[in-house]
Amino acid sequence: MKSIKLGNYEIKITEDVLVLLSKFKQIKRKQPESGGILLGQILNKTIYVTRISFPSKKDKSSRFSFWRNKDSAQIIIDYEFLNSNQKTIYIGEWHTHPEELPNPSGTDVKMINDQYEKNKLNEPFLIQYIQGTKGFYLALLEPDGINYVRVNNLEGP
């Protein structure tokens, strides 16, 4: 489990989730971006990222962009919420970039801000995870701003 302190929370990403995310790395030259949603549970000030959704046939992607289908994601969110006794909730977004240590694009920043401002969230935060080829970018958006870190995964998935 990877544990990272950001803002007012500690984020713990399970090993299963890290392995799944690493399978979507854009290693091949023309491989398109992939993405989905992050799901998890919150206990006190600890966020557990325990599940992800996979790209759906209704999503759109290219080498340098990914657009998640909201309806497909909502079905997964509802299913996980109902089948976890209302404990597993939507906590953020993930996608890939074809770079070693990813940086969010202007589109990525706008997307996560729009999600935070326009959607009804269960918690006062939203996570953004961008998988690169050798590491990842993790951001936590809260009412008082955004905190982020880039992690180089030399020793694991």
C-alpha positions as CSV (number, residue, x, y, z in Angstrom):
1,M,0.0,0.0,0.0
2,K,1.3,3.4,-1.0
3,S,0.7,6.1,1.7
4,I,1.0,9.8,0.8
5,K,0.1,12.8,3.0
6,L,-1.5,15.7,1.0
7,G,-3.4,18.6,2.4
8,N,-5.6,17.6,5.3
9,Y,-5.6,13.9,4.5
10,E,-3.5,10.8,4.2
11,I,-4.1,9.0,1.0
12,K,-3.6,5.2,1.0
13,I,-3.7,3.5,-2.4
14,T,-3.9,-0.3,-2.2
15,E,-1.4,-2.5,-4.0
16,D,-4.2,-4.0,-6.1
17,V,-5.1,-0.5,-7.4
18,L,-1.5,0.4,-8.1
19,V,-1.0,-2.8,-10.1
20,L,-4.1,-2.2,-12.1
21,L,-3.2,1.4,-12.9
22,S,0.3,0.4,-14.0
23,K,-1.2,-2.0,-16.6
24,F,-2.5,1.1,-18.5
25,K,0.9,2.8,-18.9
26,Q,1.3,4.3,-22.3
27,I,4.4,2.4,-23.3
28,K,3.7,1.7,-26.9
29,R,4.3,4.6,-29.4
30,K,0.7,5.0,-30.5
31,Q,-1.1,3.8,-27.4
32,P,-4.0,6.1,-26.5
33,E,-4.7,7.5,-23.1
34,S,-6.9,5.5,-20.7
35,G,-8.8,6.6,-17.7
36,G,-11.7,6.1,-15.3
37,I,-12.8,6.9,-11.8
38,L,-11.3,6.3,-8.4
39,L,-13.5,4.8,-5.7
40,G,-12.7,4.3,-2.0
41,Q,-13.6,4.8,1.6
42,I,-12.8,7.5,4.1
43,L,-12.0,6.9,7.8
44,N,-11.3,10.0,9.8
45,K,-8.7,11.9,7.7
46,T,-7.5,8.9,5.8
47,I,-8.7,8.2,2.2
48,Y,-8.4,4.6,1.1
49,V,-8.3,4.3,-2.7
50,T,-9.6,0.7,-3.1
51,R,-11.1,0.4,-6.6
52,I,-10.9,1.9,-10.0
53,S,-13.1,1.7,-13.1
54,F,-11.7,0.6,-16.4
55,P,-12.1,2.5,-19.6
56,S,-15.5,1.9,-21.2
57,K,-16.5,1.6,-24.9
58,K,-18.4,4.9,-24.5
59,D,-15.2,6.8,-23.5
60,K,-13.2,8.6,-26.1
61,S,-9.4,8.7,-26.2
62,S,-6.5,9.5,-28.4
63,R,-2.7,9.5,-27.8
64,F,-2.9,12.8,-25.8
65,S,-6.5,12.9,-24.5
66,F,-9.2,11.0,-22.6
67,W,-12.9,11.8,-22.2
68,R,-14.7,9.7,-19.7
69,N,-18.4,8.9,-20.3
70,K,-20.3,10.2,-17.3
71,D,-23.3,7.8,-17.6
72,S,-21.0,4.7,-17.6
73,A,-19.2,6.0,-14.6
74,Q,-22.4,6.8,-12.7
75,I,-23.5,3.1,-13.1
76,I,-20.3,2.0,-11.5
77,I,-20.5,4.5,-8.7
78,D,-24.0,3.5,-7.9
79,Y,-23.2,-0.2,-8.0
80,E,-20.1,0.1,-5.7
81,F,-22.0,2.3,-3.3
82,L,-25.0,0.0,-3.0
83,N,-22.8,-3.2,-2.7
84,S,-20.6,-1.8,0.0
85,N,-23.3,-0.8,2.5
86,Q,-22.9,2.7,1.3
87,K,-19.2,2.9,2.3
88,T,-17.5,2.9,-1.1
89,I,-17.9,6.3,-2.9
90,Y,-16.6,8.2,-5.8
91,I,-13.4,10.0,-4.8
92,G,-11.8,11.1,-8.0
93,E,-10.5,10.6,-11.5
94,W,-7.6,8.8,-13.1
95,H,-6.0,8.7,-16.5
96,T,-2.7,8.1,-18.2
97,H,-0.1,10.3,-19.9
98,P,2.7,9.2,-22.3
99,E,5.4,10.7,-20.2
100,E,7.7,9.4,-17.5
101,L,6.6,11.7,-14.6
102,P,3.3,13.2,-15.7
103,N,2.3,16.8,-15.3
104,P,-1.4,17.8,-15.6
105,S,-2.3,19.6,-18.8
106,G,-4.5,22.7,-18.8
107,T,-7.4,20.5,-19.8
108,D,-6.7,18.2,-16.9
109,V,-6.7,21.1,-14.4
110,K,-9.9,22.5,-15.9
111,M,-11.6,19.1,-15.8
112,I,-10.8,18.4,-12.1
113,N,-11.9,21.9,-11.1
114,D,-15.1,21.5,-13.1
115,Q,-15.7,18.1,-11.4
116,Y,-15.1,19.6,-8.0
117,E,-17.3,22.7,-8.5
118,K,-20.2,21.2,-10.6
119,N,-20.8,17.8,-9.1
120,K,-22.4,16.7,-5.9
121,L,-19.6,15.2,-3.9
122,N,-19.9,13.0,-0.8
123,E,-16.8,14.6,0.7
124,P,-15.1,18.0,0.6
125,F,-12.3,16.8,-1.7
126,L,-11.5,15.3,-5.0
127,I,-8.4,13.2,-6.1
128,Q,-6.7,13.4,-9.5
129,Y,-4.3,10.6,-10.4
130,I,-2.3,10.6,-13.6
131,Q,-0.3,7.5,-14.4
132,G,3.0,8.0,-16.3
133,T,5.4,5.5,-17.7
134,K,7.7,5.6,-14.7
135,G,5.7,7.3,-12.0
136,F,2.5,9.2,-11.2
137,Y,1.0,12.5,-10.3
138,L,-1.4,12.7,-7.4
139,A,-3.4,15.8,-6.5
140,L,-5.9,16.5,-3.8
141,L,-8.4,19.3,-4.4
142,E,-9.9,20.7,-1.2
143,P,-11.9,23.9,-0.4
144,D,-8.6,25.7,0.5
145,G,-6.7,24.8,-2.6
146,I,-4.8,21.9,-4.3
147,N,-1.9,19.9,-3.1
148,Y,0.0,17.5,-5.3
149,V,3.0,15.3,-5.5
150,R,4.9,13.4,-8.3
151,V,6.0,9.9,-7.4
152,N,8.8,8.1,-9.2
153,N,8.0,4.4,-9.1
154,L,11.5,2.9,-9.4
155,E,10.8,0.2,-6.9
156,G,7.3,-1.1,-7.8
157,P,4.3,-1.0,-10.1
